[in-house]
Amino acid sequence: MRYWMFLCCVFCCACSDKPPVVPDIDTSTLEVPVAEAIGKAHGDVQTTPSDPAAWTRYAEVLQAHQLLNEASAAWTTRMSLGDLAPGEAILALRCAEGLARPIEGVEQTVDQILQDTPDHTSLRFSRGSSRLRAGDLIGAQEDLERALQQERHPAILLALARTVLSQGDVARARGLLEEARKGAPGDPDVQKTLAPVYLQLGEADLADAERSRVLRGPKAFRFDEAELRMANRAVSSSANDDRAREAFANRDWKLAIVWLNKVIEVHPDRATAHARRGMCHLMTNQAQKADQDFRKAIAEDESLAMAHRGLGVLAGRGGRLQEAVTHLARAIELNPEDPDAVGMYPIALLKTGQIPAAEEAYLAARERFPNNRILVQQWLVGLRRMGRADQALAAARTALEDFGEDAAVLHHAALCLEALGQMQEAVEYHRRSVAADPKSPSASRLQRPSTPG
């Protein structure tokens, strides 16, 4: 909530000619040095709210202390005050990368800077790295190849090696990594990336040597060879699993797939990783891969609710309605608090013609998740498509008592009235929907010449 209030203030001030209004940030829960640093930068932008440099310092301080949402809003204000310098653009890119979502205007700014100064190596490298972490391998390779033409820096070599490795070019990745190691012989990231490359090329001795090299140093523990292999696999898998969970939580499905692939490469039988990767494939419309992952997950652990839910969705899409009901019922049995499965189950029952059971499941879902508006919308659509517009209209009116003037529910209620031939009342519901939200699909219905008004 604090972030959205902050962002609203920023957008309001960006759209006016007045100096930006600086919203307050609650630092009471932060450590004293952090609160003091943010307070000083906050005071500077309050004193000179039209000073681009003050907003840059403010955004940088927020970003340094991981207040990325607030930093994103500060960068938005900074861009409203003038063009970013290349160094500022790099910082804004890193903020967007930390958020795992773009900051409006940053990509366009970077594009413009690189058009004006195409040989700006640091910015080119930064954008290439961001694209790599976002799973845009083609864009990443384009930027990193260009940066490498300008400077064969170990960091650029490493990033490009990871890019081509993700595309399956193991031989080239090896050459780039070995060159990077010559420039930075003690860099652990180079060593950790080289080890699996050597393994893929069948050079196990070199791989073990790289793993040993990673853990060396004045404070490193000493392991025998078997312990060393296990430790490296565990550390790598744990880090990749954390990255996958973060990307999954941010609904960055493509990036999550990148990290889950790495987890499954180390632990091919990890059921939860297959279930999560299956959901990522489902959300990116890769049905066959999703099906394979969900079935693999259930073969390893039958109790994974997410995998049953995913198979239920796929079965429903494929017209295998009873199979969809079976999997969704099992998903709810395993995890009664899953709003998605609970919401989809009555729809699946409805499609199979099990009307009383569907109604019972819908009422139970509404009771369990009274604020789930998507559930209501799906139920109304399902009833209408089953030729039960009168029943859908009654359900819509009941939902409106709970939700108030909800634009989507009003729109569906209007469609039910149209199906019942009550056109005049339908127009009134369309108008109420547009009044609640001007972007409602009811707006286009009202514009139709054939719709009575």
URNOR-V405111 format. One record per run of one state. SS is the DSSP state (a for helix, b for strand, c for the rest). FROM is the first residue (numbers start at 1). TO is the last residue. If there is no record, write none. Layout:
ss=SS from=FROM to=TO
ss=SS from=FROM to=TO
This chain:
ss=c from=1 to=1
ss=a from=2 to=14
ss=c from=15 to=31
ss=a from=32 to=47
ss=c from=48 to=51
ss=a from=52 to=64
ss=c from=65 to=67
ss=a from=68 to=80
ss=c from=81 to=85
ss=a from=86 to=99
ss=c from=100 to=105
ss=a from=106 to=116
ss=c from=117 to=120
ss=a from=121 to=133
ss=c from=134 to=136
ss=a from=137 to=150
ss=c from=151 to=153
ss=a from=154 to=166
ss=c from=167 to=169
ss=a from=170 to=183
ss=c from=184 to=187
ss=a from=188 to=200
ss=c from=201 to=203
ss=a from=204 to=215
ss=c from=216 to=224
ss=a from=225 to=249
ss=c from=250 to=252
ss=a from=253 to=266
ss=c from=267 to=270
ss=a from=271 to=283
ss=c from=284 to=286
ss=a from=287 to=300
ss=c from=301 to=304
ss=a from=305 to=317
ss=c from=318 to=320
ss=a from=321 to=334
ss=c from=335 to=338
ss=a from=339 to=351
ss=c from=352 to=354
ss=a from=355 to=368
ss=c from=369 to=372
ss=a from=373 to=385
ss=c from=386 to=388
ss=a from=389 to=403
ss=c from=404 to=406
ss=a from=407 to=419
ss=c from=420 to=422
ss=a from=423 to=436
ss=c from=437 to=441
ss=a from=442 to=446
ss=c from=447 to=453
